[in-house]
Amino acid sequence: FKTAYAVIPRDVMRDIVTSILPFWEKSRAWILARPLSGFAETFSQYIVECEPSGGSTKPETEQGVQSVLFVLDGELSVNVQGESQTLTTGGFVYVPPDAHWSVHNDSLSSNATFTWVRKRYQYVDGIQAPSPLFSHDDKVQPTPMPGTNGAWATTRFVNPQDTRHDMHCNIVTFKPGAVIPFKETHVMEHGLLVLQGKAVYHLNDEWVEVQKGDFLWLRAFCPQACYAGGPHDFRYLLYKDVNRHAPFLF
């Protein structure tokens, strides 16, 4: 844990650090990030494991909170405002603030594992909150970053020009040998959950090796870059807060 970032290796996500959440049955959560004063303050992120027949009909207990769920393994039945879909590995759902929703693992024999990103929605007069959105990694064409010939690309589940959304959860993909060739420094906070492959990530003034299952937690303005050195694509799910003025809190 550093002043501008934290790296949580997959190997530390053991049974003794799980949380049991209110109104969840046969489920447990690894809490990877939470709003922390002086660090990253806008979001929380979990990995949740639901046993067969596990889940919740009241998953969220706070008002004004929106969510993204992304399935890491297994199948998860999700109902948002009366619309139900079964999400397989790579499935994505956006849940608007204060929506009525539920999740359930209908399997009789297999666990379902997903990451859950939560953020309090920042309302703006004249802009409605977003609608529910179901999608899948395979259904969205990645957008190549300029000048990279597709070696660095981003899968965007929502239109970045849609200012109803004040957070994005995208998938970033690097081909082997691809790089972020400069230090990114920006106001957005980040949660990065590595989905596939290996890389070295430059955070502040240090290079850190990361692999599938690791989590990176970055505060605003933390300099960052990346080199994907493994034999396979390096992919991660990326949270960032977007499309709002910097609030005056004091």
C-alpha positions in Angstrom: 0.0 0.0 0.0 1.5 3.3 -1.1 0.4 6.9 -0.9 -0.9 7.0 -4.5 -1.8 3.3 -5.2 -2.2 -0.1 -3.7 -1.7 -3.6 -5.3 -3.7 -6.5 -3.9 -2.2 -9.8 -5.2 -4.6 -12.6 -5.9 -2.8 -14.9 -3.5 -4.0 -12.8 -0.4 -7.7 -13.3 -1.2 -8.1 -16.1 1.3 -11.1 -17.4 3.3 -10.1 -15.4 6.4 -10.5 -12.0 4.7 -14.0 -12.5 3.3 -17.1 -10.5 4.4 -20.7 -11.7 4.7 -23.0 -9.0 3.4 -26.5 -8.1 4.6 -29.3 -9.9 2.9 -27.0 -12.2 0.9 -27.5 -15.9 1.1 -24.7 -18.5 0.6 -22.4 -15.8 -0.6 -19.2 -14.1 0.5 -17.2 -11.1 -0.7 -13.6 -10.0 -0.9 -13.7 -6.2 -0.5 -10.9 -4.9 -2.7 -11.6 -1.1 -2.5 -13.7 1.2 -0.4 -14.0 5.0 -0.2 -10.9 6.1 1.8 -10.4 9.7 2.7 -7.2 11.1 1.2 -6.9 8.2 -1.2 -9.5 6.9 -3.7 -12.9 8.3 -2.6 -15.5 7.6 -5.3 -16.1 3.9 -5.4 -16.0 0.5 -3.8 -15.2 -2.8 -5.5 -15.7 -6.4 -4.5 -15.3 -9.9 -5.7 -18.4 -11.9 -4.8 -18.7 -15.7 -4.8 -22.2 -17.2 -4.8 -22.6 -20.9 -3.9 -25.3 -22.9 -5.7 -28.8 -21.3 -5.0 -27.0 -18.3 -3.4 -27.6 -14.7 -4.1 -29.8 -11.8 -2.9 -33.2 -10.1 -3.4 -31.9 -7.0 -1.7 -28.2 -6.7 -2.7 -27.8 -3.0 -2.1 -28.6 -1.3 1.3 -27.6 2.3 0.6 -29.6 4.9 -1.3 -28.4 6.6 -4.5 -25.9 3.8 -5.3 -25.3 2.5 -8.9 -23.6 -0.7 -9.7 -21.8 -2.7 -12.4 -21.5 -6.5 -12.2 -19.1 -8.4 -14.4 -19.1 -12.2 -14.3 -15.7 -13.8 -13.8 -16.8 -17.4 -13.7 -20.0 -19.4 -13.9 -23.5 -18.2 -14.6 -25.5 -15.5 -12.7 -29.2 -14.7 -13.0 -29.8 -11.0 -12.7 -33.1 -9.1 -12.6 -33.1 -5.3 -12.9 -36.4 -3.4 -12.8 -38.2 -6.5 -14.0 -35.8 -7.5 -16.8 -34.1 -10.8 -16.3 -31.0 -12.2 -18.0 -28.6 -15.0 -17.2 -25.0 -13.7 -17.5 -22.3 -16.1 -18.4 -18.5 -15.5 -18.0 -17.8 -12.1 -19.5 -21.4 -10.9 -18.9 -21.9 -7.3 -17.9 -24.8 -5.4 -16.3 -25.2 -1.8 -15.3 -27.7 -1.2 -12.4 -29.0 2.4 -12.1 -29.2 4.1 -8.7 -32.1 3.0 -6.4 -33.2 0.4 -8.9 -34.9 -2.7 -7.7 -32.7 -5.7 -8.6 -31.7 -9.1 -7.5 -29.0 -11.7 -8.3 -29.1 -15.5 -8.0 -26.9 -18.5 -8.8 -29.4 -21.0 -10.3 -26.8 -23.7 -10.6 -27.2 -26.8 -8.4 -23.5 -27.7 -8.5 -21.2 -24.7 -9.4 -20.3 -21.4 -7.9 -20.7 -18.1 -9.6 -18.1 -15.4 -9.2 -18.3 -11.8 -10.2 -16.8 -8.4 -9.5 -19.2 -5.7 -8.2 -18.3 -2.0 -8.6 -20.4 0.4 -6.6 -20.5 4.2 -6.8 -22.9 6.8 -5.4 -24.5 8.5 -8.4 -23.8 12.2 -8.9 -27.1 13.7 -10.1 -27.2 16.8 -12.3 -30.2 18.9 -12.9 -31.6 18.3 -16.4 -29.9 15.0 -16.9 -31.7 11.7 -16.1 -30.0 8.8 -14.5 -29.0 6.0 -17.0 -31.2 3.0 -17.8 -30.3 -0.6 -17.0 -27.9 -2.2 -19.5 -27.1 -5.8 -20.1 -24.1 -6.7 -22.3 -21.2 -9.1 -22.8 -17.5 -8.9 -23.5 -18.0 -10.7 -26.8 -20.8 -8.4 -28.0 -18.8 -5.2 -28.0 -16.1 -4.4 -30.6 -13.0 -3.0 -29.0 -11.9 0.5 -30.0 -8.2 0.7 -30.9 -6.2 3.5 -29.3 -4.9 6.0 -31.9 -1.5 5.1 -33.4 -1.3 1.6 -31.9 -2.6 -0.5 -34.8 -4.9 -2.3 -32.5 -2.2 -3.4 -30.0 -3.9 -1.4 -27.3 -7.7 -1.3 -27.4 -10.7 -0.5 -25.1 -14.0 -2.3 -24.9 -16.5 0.3 -23.9 -19.9 -1.0 -22.7 -21.5 2.5 -22.7 -21.1 5.5 -25.0 -18.4 7.7 -23.6 -20.3 10.8 -24.8 -23.4 9.8 -22.8 -23.2 12.2 -19.8 -25.9 10.4 -17.9 -23.1 8.0 -16.9 -20.7 9.3 -14.2 -18.6 6.1 -14.2 -17.2 3.8 -16.8 -16.2 0.1 -16.4 -14.3 -0.8 -19.6 -12.1 -3.7 -20.6 -8.6 -2.7 -21.7 -6.6 -5.1 -23.9 -2.9 -5.1 -24.7 -1.4 -7.5 -27.2 1.9 -9.1 -26.1 4.6 -6.4 -26.3 2.2 -3.5 -26.4 2.7 -0.5 -24.1 1.3 2.7 -22.7 4.2 4.7 -24.1 3.8 7.7 -21.8 2.9 8.3 -18.1 -0.8 8.9 -17.8 -1.7 11.4 -15.1 -5.4 12.4 -14.7 -8.2 13.2 -12.3 -9.9 9.8 -12.6 -9.6 7.3 -9.9 -9.1 3.7 -11.0 -9.8 0.1 -10.0 -8.1 -2.4 -12.3 -8.9 -6.1 -12.0 -6.6 -8.2 -14.1 -8.7 -10.6 -16.2 -6.0 -12.3 -18.3 -2.3 -12.4 -18.8 0.7 -10.7 -17.2 2.4 -7.3 -17.4 4.5 -4.8 -15.6 2.7 -1.6 -14.5 4.4 1.6 -13.8 2.9 3.3 -10.8 4.3 6.6 -9.5 8.0 5.8 -9.8 7.9 2.0 -9.4 7.4 -1.0 -11.8 5.1 -3.7 -10.4 4.5 -7.1 -11.9 0.8 -8.1 -12.1 -1.1 -11.1 -13.4 -4.6 -12.5 -13.7 -6.6 -12.0 -10.4 -4.5 -9.1 -9.1 -6.2 -5.8 -8.2 -4.7 -2.3 -8.6 -6.3 0.6 -6.8 -5.2 4.1 -7.9 -6.0 7.5 -6.5 -6.4 10.5 -8.7 -3.3 11.8 -10.5 -1.3 8.7 -9.9 1.2 8.5 -12.8 0.8 5.2 -14.7 2.1 3.2 -17.7 2.1 -0.4 -18.8 4.2 -3.0 -20.7 2.4 -6.2 -21.6 5.3 -8.7 -21.7 3.5 -12.1 -21.4 2.8 -14.6 -24.2 -0.9 -13.8 -24.1 -3.1 -10.7 -24.3 -3.1 -8.7 -21.1 -6.6 -7.6 -20.2 -8.2 -5.8 -17.2 -11.5 -4.4 -16.2 -11.1 -0.7 -15.5 -13.2 1.5 -13.3 -13.0 5.3 -13.6 -15.2 8.2 -12.5 -16.1 10.5 -15.5 -18.4 13.2 -16.9 -18.7 15.4 -13.8 -17.2 18.6 -12.4 -14.7 18.2 -9.6 -16.9 18.8 -6.6 -16.2 21.3 -3.8 -16.5 19.3 -0.6 -15.1 21.8 1.9 
